[in-house]
């Protein structure tokens, strides 16, 4: 909404007077003067209309640029979220694969311990050797597990 300006009409004597004051002073504008003043007012209004149109065009351009920037921003947020999800998925997959190595080591220990039956061991030295082998295998598995946790920056309080 644009407010209408209050115009002060200029008469030919160069005095700025409002129309009511001119009438009270007994000074009436001639038809030619009124026509000139109306032309001046129309010219001024036309200039203002042109300026308003220029400003509307600029506003439309700025609004379009703003829409583009908001769309770019939204796209960047979505792209970042997708990349973050993919990175998480990759990290979890990598951790799971590395933990499979720990599982395989534990599986070997279980299989090996199942082959040696305490009842069948005849020699105490043989039993000690089997136990040492199993214990060393479990320690190596623990080391592999701890190294896996370190690679993924997971705190291992057991050390």
Residue, then its C-alpha position, 0 to 999 in steps of 0.5 A: x500500500x503506497x500512501x498518496x503524497x500531499x502536493x503543494x501547488x506552485x503558482x506562477x509567482x513562485x509562491x508555494x501555497x495550498x489551494x485553499x490559501x490561494x482562494x482566500x487571497x483572491x488568487x484563482x489559477x487560470x485554466x491554463x495554470x491548472x492544466x499545467x499543474x495537472x500535467x505536472x502531477x500526472x508526470x510525477x505520478x507516471x515517474x512514481x509508477x515507473x519507479x514502482x514497477x522497477x522496484x517490483x521487478x527487483x523484488x521479484x528477482x530477489x525473491x526468485x534468488x532467495x527461493x533458489x538459495x533455499x532450494x540449494x540449502x535444502x538440497x545440501x542438507x539432504x545430500x549431507x544427511x545421505x552421505x552421513x547415512x552412507x558413512x555410518x552404514x559403511x562404518x558398521x559394515x566394516x566393523x562387522x567384517x572385522x568382528x568376523x575375524x574375531x568370531x573365526x578365531x573363537x570358532x577355531x579355539x572352540x573346535x580345537x578344544x573340542x578335539x582334545x578331551x580331558x579324559x583322553x589326555x594321558x600325560x600331564x605335560x600334554x594337558x598343560x601344552x593343550x591348555x597353553x595353546x588354548x590360552x594363547x589362542x584366546x589371548x591372540x583373539x583378545x588382541x585382535x578384538x582390542x585392535x578392532x575396537x581401537x581402529x573404530x575408536x571404541x574405548x576398551x576398558x578391559x586393558 
